[in-house]
Amino acid sequence: MILAGRLRSHMQLAPHTCPQVPQQAYCSASSCQRERRRQWQRLKLQTDSDYQDNQARAQQTWSQRNPDYSRKYRESHLKYVKRNRALQHERNAKAMVVQIAKMDASTPVIPLPSGVYHLRLVTDSGIAKMDVWTVEITVHSCECKSHVDIAKR
């Protein structure tokens, strides 16, 4: 549908515009109004920090009232779970690295020093699990010389 000289991809029917409003960009159809509200919210989230804070608080409150929503959703939508797993396996296969880990994981240049570390199980598929153990690693090393030169007299 073209309104005010612009094509709106979300509009499918002939415009229901009001002749008294020549700059009208959205018609009164529910799909057009839904798109108008979506665009308004997107702009508001980008430009209004108070609105961002309010939306974040509302989302957090909802999450606290519905702590097991994700689990119940997955239990009731088995096709979604199956498809999601298949897509994750495809993404893992495309990954150039052998294992998936935290973004800041790296191979140390120097040996691991003694200290307290968080240990995380990585499965055969290369996906790090959420369970984390706190462990203490103590490095024992010997400063022995492998070859001792003895002066000859």
Buried (B, 14 or more C-beta within 10 A) or exposed (E): BEBEEEEBEBBEEEBBBEEEEEEBBBBEBEBBEEBBEEEEEEEEEEEEEEBEEEBEEEEEEEEEEEEEEEEEEEEEEEEEEEEEEEEEEEEBEEEEEEEBBEEEEEEEEEEEEEEEEEEEEEEEEBBBEEEEEEEEEEEEEEEEEEEEEEEEE
